[in-house]
Amino acid sequence: MNFTNETIYALIAAKLCGESLPEEEERQLAAWLEVPANREEYARYRSLYEARARLRVWDRVRLPLDFAGRKFRGGFRLPARRWARYAAVMLPLLILAVVAARKWGETPAPVQLAAYDVAPGGSRAVLQKEDGRQFALADSGMLLVNGEPLQGGAAAGTLEYRAAGDDRQIPAETHRLEVGRGGEYKVELPDGSRVWLNSESRLVYPSRFEGDTRRVYLNGEAYFEVRRDEAHPFIVTVDACDVRVLGTAFNVARYTGDRHVVTTVVSGSVEVSAGGASERLLAGQQCLYDPGASTMTLRAVDATRVASWKNGLFIFDDVSIEEIARQIARWYDVDARFADDAARAASFTGAMERYRPASYIVRLLNETNTVECHLENDRALIFRALR
């Protein structure tokens, strides 16, 4: 998004603040949102804006001055009538390093700066076709037409499938998209559905959907935006659990070693089936299926937080340091080690940007006075309870 585009920025601010826009402004915003990259940028802002009201912020927040200076140097102005809603949305958008979870009046822990640093993850994956060919995917993306790769034509960091002519004459084959530690990737499936794969995740799917259902297989974590087709339900299979949808947005996660298959609905509804039982979930609901015990648990959650990784953010609301460490380790491709069990049980509330170096995460965690954390030899994050 161009932050010097005063009109669009003001419209986004108004929309997030719940204002009713005149018909002409609604058209302007709708036209801007027709661009996929703009929709994703808007979703990222909305995630942080909505989360700010739910995060229990008990400490100071940091304003990235280089960001503010770069964006507003040069005479950027808004009409006076816009300033109230502009200010309401700018605070959560600019203050992306929320420092929290500390009691009032406590002395801050000394900041421990890492002697080494690690770059954040990025757009990288490997596509394996049924014939054994493999393709390394990166920021430039890849376009497949009738199952064969072509140079150019794909959005950045995206694998796109398109058909030319009567592709039914070409046999469908099984494709596997593998994202390792320190990676993420987006794929636009043959039916137009979009999937964002998180680090250390794998998606298996056909090069062309055939039959009565559209079935894919997931290991790890993915965010789905499914193209509606009532005649051909979309099914995500995770181990022995099926998530069945017609057209909606939802997040599914189950890494190797995880106890639960976790399905979270952002919009629409899904049906989770496993072990002879099934549950229907609506937006804002989450299902935890335990394959070992064959049990399902439903609960209300902040779906914005759960899917925040897809919008370039880590948003944690009273999450254990152990769980945060797992997410950070996958994204930065480092080891997470605990000097004591007390560090595992500590919790954190706050928001962080995913596309910052590891030292940024270390600094924020240290400033919360929750745990001590340092990066060792650029390959291991060490967590220790406060003494």
C-alpha positions in Angstrom: 0.0 0.0 0.0 1.2 3.5 -0.8 1.0 5.4 2.5 1.1 8.7 0.7 -2.2 7.9 -1.0 -4.3 10.1 1.4 -7.7 9.1 0.1 -7.2 5.3 0.3 -5.5 5.4 3.6 -8.3 7.6 5.1 -10.9 5.2 3.7 -9.2 2.2 5.3 -9.0 4.0 8.6 -12.7 4.9 8.4 -13.7 1.3 7.5 -11.7 -0.2 10.4 -13.2 2.3 12.8 -16.7 1.2 11.8 -17.8 4.4 10.0 -20.4 4.3 7.2 -18.8 5.5 4.0 -20.6 7.5 1.3 -21.4 5.5 -1.9 -18.6 7.0 -3.9 -16.0 6.3 -1.2 -17.3 2.7 -0.9 -16.7 2.3 -4.7 -13.2 3.7 -4.4 -12.2 1.3 -1.6 -13.9 -1.6 -3.4 -11.9 -0.9 -6.6 -8.6 -0.7 -4.6 -9.5 -4.0 -2.9 -9.9 -5.8 -6.3 -6.1 -6.1 -6.4 -5.1 -9.3 -4.5 -2.0 -7.7 -2.9 -4.1 -4.8 -1.6 -6.6 -7.3 0.0 -3.8 -9.0 1.8 -2.4 -5.7 3.0 -5.8 -4.7 4.3 -6.3 -8.0 6.0 -2.9 -7.5 7.8 -4.0 -4.1 9.1 -7.4 -5.4 10.2 -5.8 -8.3 12.1 -3.6 -5.9 14.2 -6.4 -3.3 14.6 -8.9 -5.9 15.9 -6.4 -7.6 18.1 -5.3 -4.4 19.9 -8.6 -4.2 21.8 -8.2 -7.7 23.1 -4.5 -7.7 24.0 -3.9 -6.8 27.7 -1.3 -4.1 27.2 0.2 -3.3 30.6 3.5 -1.8 29.6 5.0 0.8 27.2 4.8 0.4 23.5 7.5 1.2 21.0 7.0 3.3 17.9 9.4 2.3 15.1 10.7 5.8 14.4 12.4 4.9 11.1 9.1 3.6 9.8 7.2 6.7 10.9 9.9 9.1 9.6 10.1 7.3 6.2 6.4 7.3 5.7 5.5 10.8 6.8 8.5 12.8 5.9 7.7 15.1 2.9 4.5 16.9 4.0 1.9 14.1 4.2 -1.3 15.6 5.5 -4.9 14.5 6.2 -8.0 16.7 6.3 -8.7 17.9 9.9 -12.0 15.9 10.0 -10.0 12.7 9.3 -7.6 13.0 12.2 -9.7 11.3 14.9 -10.3 8.1 12.9 -6.7 8.4 11.5 -5.2 8.4 14.9 -7.5 5.6 16.1 -6.2 3.2 13.4 -2.6 4.5 13.1 -1.6 3.6 16.7 -2.2 -0.2 16.3 -0.8 -0.2 12.7 2.5 1.5 13.6 3.1 0.1 17.0 3.8 -3.4 15.9 6.0 -4.2 18.9 3.6 -4.4 21.8 5.4 -5.0 25.1 3.2 -6.6 27.7 2.5 -9.1 30.5 4.3 -7.2 33.3 2.9 -6.1 36.6 2.7 -2.4 37.3 5.7 -0.9 39.1 8.2 -3.7 38.4 11.7 -2.9 37.3 12.3 -3.8 33.7 14.7 -6.7 33.0 17.9 -5.6 31.4 17.8 -5.9 27.7 20.1 -8.7 26.4 21.2 -8.0 22.8 22.1 -11.1 20.7 25.7 -11.4 19.8 24.5 -13.1 16.6 21.4 -12.7 14.5 19.2 -14.7 12.2 17.1 -13.5 9.3 13.4 -14.2 9.4 11.8 -16.8 7.2 10.7 -16.1 3.6 8.9 -17.4 0.5 10.5 -20.7 -0.3 9.2 -24.2 -0.9 9.7 -27.3 -3.1 7.1 -28.6 -5.5 7.4 -32.3 -6.3 5.4 -33.7 -9.2 4.2 -37.3 -9.6 6.9 -38.0 -12.2 9.6 -37.2 -9.6 10.6 -33.8 -10.9 11.2 -31.2 -8.3 11.1 -27.4 -8.5 12.6 -25.0 -6.0 10.1 -22.1 -5.4 11.2 -18.7 -4.2 10.0 -15.1 -4.1 9.5 -15.0 -7.9 6.7 -17.6 -7.8 5.8 -20.1 -10.4 2.9 -20.5 -12.9 1.8 -24.0 -14.0 -0.4 -24.2 -17.1 -2.0 -27.7 -17.6 0.5 -28.9 -15.0 3.6 -27.7 -16.7 5.8 -24.8 -15.3 6.1 -21.5 -17.3 8.4 -18.6 -16.6 6.6 -15.5 -15.3 3.0 -14.8 -14.8 2.7 -15.7 -11.1 2.3 -13.4 -8.2 5.4 -13.1 -5.9 5.7 -16.0 -3.5 2.9 -17.9 -5.1 2.4 -21.2 -7.0 -0.5 -20.7 -9.4 -2.4 -23.3 -11.5 -4.2 -22.4 -14.7 -5.8 -24.4 -17.4 -5.5 -23.8 -21.2 -7.9 -25.4 -23.6 -9.5 -28.7 -22.7 -7.2 -29.9 -19.9 -9.3 -33.0 -19.4 -7.2 -34.7 -22.0 -4.2 -34.4 -19.7 -4.1 -37.0 -16.9 -4.4 -35.5 -13.4 -1.4 -36.2 -11.2 -0.5 -35.8 -7.5 1.5 -32.8 -6.5 3.2 -32.2 -3.2 4.2 -28.7 -2.0 6.7 -28.9 0.9 7.6 -25.8 3.0 10.6 -26.3 5.3 11.6 -24.5 8.5 12.2 -20.9 7.9 9.7 -20.8 5.0 6.2 -20.0 3.9 4.4 -20.2 0.6 1.0 -19.6 -1.1 -0.6 -21.8 -3.7 -3.6 -21.0 -5.8 -5.1 -24.5 -6.5 -6.6 -25.5 -9.8 -10.2 -24.6 -8.6 -9.1 -21.1 -7.6 -9.0 -21.8 -3.9 -6.0 -20.2 -2.1 -3.8 -21.8 0.6 -1.1 -20.2 2.7 1.4 -22.8 4.0 3.2 -22.0 7.2 6.8 -23.2 8.1 7.4 -27.0 8.2 4.2 -27.9 6.4 3.2 -30.1 3.5 0.2 -30.0 1.2 -0.7 -32.9 -1.2 -3.3 -32.3 -3.9 -4.2 -33.2 -7.5 -3.1 -31.1 -10.5 -6.8 -31.1 -11.4 -9.8 -31.8 -9.2 -11.9 -34.7 -10.5 -15.0 -36.4 -9.1 -17.5 -35.2 -6.6 -15.1 -33.7 -4.0 -12.0 -31.6 -3.9 -9.7 -33.3 -1.4 -6.2 -32.2 -0.2 -3.9 -33.6 2.5 -2.2 -31.4 5.1 0.6 -31.9 7.6 1.6 -28.8 9.5 -0.4 -25.5 9.3 -2.3 -23.8 6.6 -4.8 -21.0 6.1 -7.5 -21.7 3.4 -9.7 -19.5 1.4 -11.9 -21.9 -0.5 -13.7 -21.1 -3.8 -17.4 -21.9 -3.2 -18.7 -24.9 -5.2 -21.7 -26.6 -3.6 -21.6 -29.4 -6.0 -18.0 -30.3 -5.1 -17.3 -29.9 -1.4 -13.7 -29.1 -0.4 -12.1 -31.5 2.1 -8.9 -31.1 4.1 -7.7 -34.4 5.5 -5.3 -34.1 8.5 -4.4 -37.6 9.8 -7.8 -39.3 10.4 -9.6 -36.0 10.6 -11.7 -34.4 7.7 -12.5 -30.7 7.5 -15.3 -30.3 5.0 -16.3 -26.9 3.5 -18.2 -25.4 0.7 -16.6 -22.0 0.6 -15.1 -20.2 3.6 -11.8 -19.1 5.3 -10.3 -21.2 8.0 -7.0 -22.3 9.6 -5.9 -25.9 10.2 -2.9 -26.9 12.2 -1.4 -30.2 13.3 2.4 -30.6 13.4 4.1 -33.9 14.0 4.1 -34.4 17.8 1.1 -32.1 18.4 -1.7 -33.6 20.5 -4.6 -32.0 18.6 -5.8 -31.2 15.1 -6.8 -27.6 15.5 -9.4 -26.1 13.1 -10.3 -22.4 13.5 -13.0 -20.8 11.4 -12.5 -17.1 10.3 -15.6 -16.8 8.1 -18.4 -19.1 7.0 -18.6 -22.6 8.5 -17.0 -26.0 8.3 -17.8 -29.5 9.4 -15.1 -31.5 11.3 -15.4 -35.3 11.1 -13.3 -37.9 12.9 -13.6 -41.0 14.9 -17.3 -41.4 14.0 -18.2 -38.0 15.3 -18.7 -34.6 13.6 -19.1 -31.0 14.7 -20.2 -27.9 12.7 -18.1 -24.8 13.4 -19.1 -21.2 12.7 -16.9 -18.1 12.5 -15.0 -17.5 15.7 -15.1 -21.1 16.8 -12.3 -23.7 17.1 -12.3 -27.5 17.2 -9.6 -29.5 19.0 -9.7 -33.1 17.9 -7.5 -35.5 19.9 -6.8 -38.6 17.7 -5.4 -40.5 20.7 -8.6 -40.2 22.7 -11.0 -39.7 19.7 -12.5 -36.6 21.4 -13.6 -33.3 20.0 -13.7 -30.0 22.0 -15.3 -26.8 20.7 -14.6 -23.4 22.0 -14.9 -19.7 21.1 -11.6 -18.1 20.1 -10.1 -14.9 18.6 -9.8 -16.2 15.0 -7.8 -13.1 14.1 -5.0 -14.0 16.4 -4.9 -17.6 15.3 -4.5 -16.6 11.6 -2.2 -13.6 12.3 0.8 -15.5 10.9 -0.7 -15.4 7.4 -0.8 -11.6 7.7 2.9 -11.2 8.7 2.3 -11.0 12.5 2.7 -13.0 15.6 -0.2 -12.2 18.0 -0.1 -13.9 21.4 -2.8 -13.6 24.1 -1.6 -15.2 27.3 0.3 -17.9 25.3 3.0 -20.0 27.0 6.6 -19.3 26.3 7.0 -23.0 25.3 4.4 -22.6 22.5 5.8 -19.2 21.4 9.3 -20.9 21.3 8.0 -23.6 19.0 6.5 -21.1 16.5 9.6 -18.9 16.6 12.0 -21.8 16.1 10.1 -23.0 13.0 10.0 -19.5 11.5 13.7 -18.7 12.1 14.9 -22.3 11.6 16.7 -22.3 15.0 16.6 -24.6 18.0 14.6 -23.6 21.1 16.1 -24.7 24.5 14.9 -24.2 28.0 17.3 -23.8 31.0 14.4 -24.7 33.4 10.8 -25.7 33.4 9.7 -22.4 34.9 10.6 -20.7 31.6 8.3 -23.1 29.7 5.3 -22.2 31.9 5.7 -18.4 31.7 3.2 -16.7 29.4 3.3 -13.7 27.1 0.8 -11.3 25.6 1.7 -9.0 22.7 2.2 -8.6 19.0 5.3 -9.0 16.9 6.2 -8.6 13.3 7.3 -11.8 11.6 9.6 -10.2 9.1 12.1 -8.9 11.6 15.5 -10.5 12.5 15.6 -12.9 15.5 17.3 -10.2 17.7 14.0 -8.2 17.5 12.1 -11.1 19.1 14.8 -11.6 21.7 14.7 -7.9 22.7 10.9 -7.9 23.1 10.8 -11.0 25.2 13.5 -9.6 27.5 11.7 -6.3 27.9 8.6 -8.0 29.1 10.3 -9.1 32.3 8.7 -12.5 31.6 11.8 -14.6 30.8 15.4 -14.2 30.0 16.2 -15.0 26.4 19.3 -14.9 24.2 20.4 -16.2 20.8 23.4 -18.5 21.0 25.8 -19.0 18.1 23.0 -17.9 15.7 21.4 -21.3 15.9 19.7 -21.6 19.3 17.3 -19.5 21.3 17.9 -20.1 25.1 15.1 -19.4 27.5 15.6 -19.0 31.2 13.2 -18.1 34.1 13.8 -14.8 35.8 15.9 -15.1 39.0 
